[in-house]
Amino acid sequence: MKVIVTENKIQGGAKAFEIFEKGIKNGAKVLGLATGSTPETLYQNWVKSDLNCENLTSINLDEYVGLTPDNPQSYHYFMQKHLFDKKPFKKSYIPNGTAKDIPAVCKEYDQIIKENPIDIQLLGIGRNGHIAFNEPGTPFDTGTHEVKLTENTIKANSRFFDNEDEVPKSAICMGTANIMGAKKVVLMAFGEKKAKAIKEMIEGPITEEVPASILQKHPDVTVIVDEAAAQELDDKYKN
C-alpha cells in the first residue's frame, strides 16, 4: 500500500482528486464511487475542475434499502447533490433500494460490475474496519448482497436522520470480492476516530474481522489519511 499523509481533509480531498484526474486522463473509464462525509472534499475539487465526465461510467458501492432516490438521506440523492448535478456521467449505477426483489437486484449489480470492470474504486473505512457496508465477519469472497446493519453502524448513521428509528436497517452493498476486483483502490480516512482502523488495515493481520485488511493483498492501493488518522501508524508510513 502507498500511504499519503496530509495535514487535513481539505488537502486529502485535493490529493484524491489528483489521483482520479490523472487516472481518467490516462484512460480510466469506470469509477467506483462512495458516499458519506469522507469523500466530500474530493467531490468539491471535482466539481470545481474542468474535468469532463460525459464519457465516464460510475458504479456506487451501496444504497439503503427502503429509501427512494429523492429521499435526502439516500445515496442517490447524495451523489446527485455532490457530483452528478454538476458533472453528469455517461451512465451512473446505484443499487435500487426500493426494489421488491433485493436478491435479483444484487445479482444484476454483480453483472453490471462484470460488464463494466472498475478502473478506480473509491473507499472510506469504518471505525471497526468495515469497507462499504461489509461489516466484520463478512466473507472475503462475497459479491453484492443485502447487509443487515449493525447497531453501531445504525447509531453512527443516525446523525444524518431526525432520530435513530428513521435509519434504514439494511443496505444493498458491493461485496469485498467486487471491491478487490477493481484495478486501483483509493481509500480516504480523516480524524483520530479512524486511527485504530487504519493501523489494523495496514499493519495488522489479514482477517475477516477487519474487512479492510484484505486490501493488503490488492496490487494497487493508495491510502490518503490526515495526520489524526495516521497517528497510530508506524513512522515508516509517515513520509
C-alpha positions in Angstrom: 0.0 0.0 0.0 1.1 3.5 -0.7 0.2 5.8 2.2 -0.2 9.6 1.8 -0.4 11.7 4.9 -1.9 15.1 4.6 -2.3 17.9 7.1 -6.1 17.8 6.9 -9.1 16.6 4.9 -9.1 19.6 2.6 -5.6 18.6 1.4 -6.7 15.0 1.4 -9.5 15.7 -0.9 -7.3 17.6 -3.3 -4.8 14.7 -3.3 -7.5 12.2 -4.0 -8.8 14.3 -6.9 -5.3 14.4 -8.4 -5.3 10.6 -8.5 -8.7 10.4 -10.1 -7.9 13.1 -12.6 -4.6 11.5 -13.6 -6.3 8.1 -13.9 -9.1 9.5 -16.1 -6.6 11.3 -18.4 -4.7 8.0 -18.7 -7.8 6.1 -19.8 -9.8 5.1 -16.8 -13.5 4.9 -17.8 -15.3 3.2 -15.0 -15.1 4.6 -11.5 -16.4 3.0 -8.3 -17.7 5.8 -6.1 -18.6 6.2 -2.4 -20.8 8.5 -0.2 -20.6 10.0 3.2 -18.7 12.9 4.8 -15.2 11.5 3.9 -15.2 12.0 0.1 -17.0 15.4 0.2 -13.7 17.3 -0.2 -12.8 15.1 -3.2 -16.1 15.9 -4.8 -15.7 19.6 -4.1 -12.4 19.6 -6.0 -14.0 17.5 -8.8 -16.9 20.0 -9.2 -14.6 23.0 -9.4 -12.4 21.3 -12.0 -12.8 21.4 -15.8 -12.8 17.6 -16.0 -15.3 16.3 -18.5 -17.2 13.2 -17.2 -19.6 12.7 -20.1 -17.7 9.6 -21.3 -17.4 8.0 -17.8 -19.4 5.3 -16.0 -19.8 5.3 -12.3 -20.8 2.4 -10.0 -21.6 3.2 -6.4 -20.8 1.0 -3.5 -24.1 0.8 -1.8 -27.6 2.2 -1.1 -30.0 1.9 1.8 -32.9 -0.5 1.5 -36.3 1.4 1.6 -35.1 4.9 0.6 -36.3 6.4 -2.6 -33.8 8.3 -4.8 -35.4 11.6 -3.9 -35.0 11.0 -0.2 -32.3 13.5 1.1 -30.7 10.6 3.0 -30.4 8.2 0.1 -27.1 7.7 -1.6 -28.8 8.5 -5.0 -29.6 12.0 -3.6 -26.1 12.4 -2.2 -24.4 11.7 -5.5 -26.7 14.0 -7.4 -26.1 16.8 -4.9 -22.4 16.5 -4.6 -21.3 15.4 -8.1 -23.7 14.4 -10.8 -25.8 17.6 -10.9 -22.7 19.5 -11.8 -20.7 16.8 -13.5 -23.0 14.4 -15.4 -21.6 11.0 -16.3 -22.5 8.9 -19.3 -24.0 6.3 -17.0 -24.3 6.1 -13.3 -25.3 2.9 -11.4 -26.6 2.9 -7.8 -28.4 -0.1 -6.3 -32.2 0.1 -6.3 -33.0 0.1 -2.6 -36.8 0.1 -3.2 -37.0 -3.0 -5.4 -39.3 -5.8 -4.3 -36.7 -8.5 -5.2 -33.5 -7.5 -3.5 -31.6 -10.7 -4.3 -32.4 -10.1 -8.0 -31.0 -6.5 -7.7 -27.8 -7.9 -6.1 -27.4 -10.5 -8.9 -28.0 -7.8 -11.5 -25.4 -5.5 -9.9 -22.8 -8.2 -10.0 -23.5 -8.5 -13.7 -23.1 -4.7 -14.2 -19.7 -4.8 -12.5 -18.7 -7.8 -14.5 -19.6 -5.9 -17.7 -18.0 -2.7 -16.6 -14.7 -3.6 -14.8 -13.9 -0.8 -12.3 -10.7 1.1 -13.1 -10.5 3.1 -9.8 -12.5 2.3 -6.7 -13.0 4.9 -4.0 -13.4 3.8 -0.4 -13.8 5.1 3.1 -13.4 3.0 6.2 -15.5 2.5 9.3 -14.1 2.6 12.9 -14.4 -1.2 13.0 -12.6 -1.6 9.7 -15.6 -2.0 7.5 -15.5 -1.0 3.8 -18.8 0.0 2.3 -21.3 -1.9 4.5 -19.1 -5.0 4.6 -19.0 -5.5 8.4 -16.6 -7.6 10.4 -17.2 -11.3 9.7 -18.2 -10.8 6.1 -16.6 -13.4 3.9 -13.9 -12.0 1.6 -15.4 -13.8 -1.4 -18.8 -12.1 -1.1 -20.4 -10.4 -4.1 -23.2 -7.8 -4.0 -25.5 -8.6 -1.1 -28.1 -7.2 1.3 -26.5 -6.3 4.6 -28.3 -6.1 8.0 -26.7 -3.0 9.5 -25.1 -3.4 12.9 -26.3 -1.4 15.9 -23.0 0.6 15.8 -23.5 1.5 12.2 -27.1 2.5 12.7 -26.0 4.6 15.6 -23.2 6.2 13.6 -25.6 7.0 10.7 -28.3 8.4 13.0 -26.6 11.8 12.9 -27.9 12.2 9.3 -31.6 11.4 10.4 -34.1 13.1 12.7 -33.9 10.1 15.0 -32.4 6.7 15.1 -35.7 5.0 14.3 -35.6 6.5 10.8 -32.3 5.0 10.0 -32.7 2.1 7.5 -31.9 -1.3 9.0 -30.3 -2.8 5.9 -28.5 -1.8 2.7 -27.5 -3.3 -0.7 -23.7 -3.3 -0.9 -20.9 -4.3 -3.2 -19.1 -7.3 -1.7 -15.4 -7.4 -0.8 -14.8 -9.6 -3.9 -16.3 -6.8 -6.1 -14.0 -4.2 -4.4 -10.9 -6.4 -4.8 -11.7 -6.7 -8.5 -11.0 -3.0 -9.1 -7.7 -2.3 -10.9 -6.9 0.5 -8.5 -8.2 1.4 -5.0 -8.1 4.8 -3.3 -9.1 4.8 0.4 -9.6 8.0 2.3 -9.8 8.4 6.1 -9.8 11.5 8.3 -9.9 12.1 12.0 -8.5 10.4 15.1 -11.5 8.1 15.4 -10.3 6.3 12.2 -6.7 5.9 13.5 -7.2 2.4 15.0 -8.9 1.1 11.9 -6.2 2.5 9.7 -3.4 0.9 11.7 -5.2 -2.5 11.7 -5.9 -2.3 8.0 -2.3 -1.6 7.1 -0.2 -3.3 9.8 -2.5 -5.9 11.3 -3.2 -9.5 10.2 -5.5 -10.1 7.2 -8.7 -11.2 8.8 -12.4 -11.0 8.1 -12.8 -9.3 11.5 -11.1 -6.3 9.9 -12.7 -6.3 6.4 -10.3 -3.6 5.1 -7.3 -5.7 5.9 -7.9 -7.7 2.7 -6.6 -4.6 0.8 -3.1 -5.7 1.8 -3.5 -8.3 -1.0 -4.5 -5.8 -3.6 -1.8 -4.8 -6.1 -2.6 -1.1 -6.3 -3.9 0.7 -3.2 -3.4 4.3 -2.2 -4.4 5.3 1.3 -5.0 9.0 1.9 -5.2 10.0 5.6 -4.8 13.2 7.6 -2.3 13.4 10.5 -5.0 12.5 13.0 -6.0 9.3 11.2 -2.3 8.4 10.7 -1.3 8.9 14.3 -1.1 5.2 15.3 0.8 4.1 12.2 4.5 3.1 12.3 6.7 6.0 11.4 7.8 4.4 8.2 4.4 5.2 6.7 4.6 8.9 7.7 6.8 10.2 4.9 
